[in-house]
């Protein structure tokens, strides 16, 4: 597992271009807001880790339902889309007490998901 030392999602959300994302997050129930924050952290961390990946979407339940335990989310069957292709992903995300910010994150990028499996797994080809 890759264990970054710096969390990136707060910086992304602080950017003025993220105004709509900040507003949207406020409308979600607590568990969903935590999942979305972790998805954002996953995209930021993958992009930082390897510049040839440009993630634009994460599905935390592609092959297995994510597990929310308190303020920790474990997504062992996640997937992310980069440059029109889907890749397997596993991540564990720890949020601050109120679930408002990411304080710990680790991830592992898996193999490309074969195109023939995208529909079955609910992985859209485009937005």
Residue pairs with C-beta under 8 A, 6 or more apart in sequence:
1 90
1 92
1 106
1 107
1 108
2 45
2 49
2 106
2 107
2 108
3 105
3 106
4 45
4 48
4 49
4 105
4 106
7 41
7 101
7 102
7 103
7 104
7 105
8 41
8 44
8 45
8 48
9 37
9 40
9 41
9 44
9 101
9 102
10 101
10 102
12 18
12 40
12 44
13 21
13 22
13 25
13 40
21 40
25 33
25 36
25 37
26 33
28 36
30 99
31 68
33 99
33 100
34 68
34 71
34 73
34 93
34 95
34 99
35 60
35 66
35 68
35 73
37 93
37 95
37 99
37 100
37 101
37 102
38 60
38 73
38 75
38 91
38 93
38 95
38 102
38 105
39 58
39 60
41 93
41 102
41 105
42 55
42 58
42 78
42 80
42 89
42 91
42 93
42 105
42 107
43 55
43 56
43 57
43 58
43 80
45 105
45 107
46 53
46 55
46 80
46 82
46 89
46 107
46 109
47 53
47 54
47 55
49 109
50 109
53 80
53 82
53 83
53 87
53 109
54 82
54 83
55 80
55 81
55 82
56 81
56 82
56 127
57 80
57 81
57 124
57 127
58 78
58 79
58 80
58 81
58 89
59 78
59 79
59 80
59 121
59 122
59 123
60 66
60 73
60 75
60 78
60 91
61 75
61 77
61 78
62 77
62 78
62 79
62 86
62 88
62 113
62 121
62 122
62 123
63 77
63 79
63 88
63 121
64 75
64 76
64 77
65 77
66 73
66 74
66 75
66 76
66 77
66 78
67 73
67 74
67 75
71 94
71 95
71 96
71 97
71 99
72 92
72 93
72 94
72 95
73 91
73 92
73 93
73 95
74 91
74 92
74 93
75 89
75 90
75 91
75 92
75 93
76 90
77 90
78 88
78 89
78 90
78 91
79 86
79 87
79 88
79 89
79 113
79 121
79 123
80 86
80 87
80 89
80 109
81 87
81 123
81 124
84 125
84 126
85 112
85 113
86 112
86 113
86 118
86 121
86 123
87 109
87 110
87 111
87 112
87 113
88 109
88 110
88 111
88 112
88 113
89 107
89 108
89 109
89 110
90 107
90 108
90 110
91 105
91 106
91 107
91 108
92 104
92 105
92 106
92 107
93 102
93 104
93 105
94 102
94 103
94 104
94 105
95 101
95 102
95 103
96 102
96 103
113 121
113 123
117 123
118 124
118 125
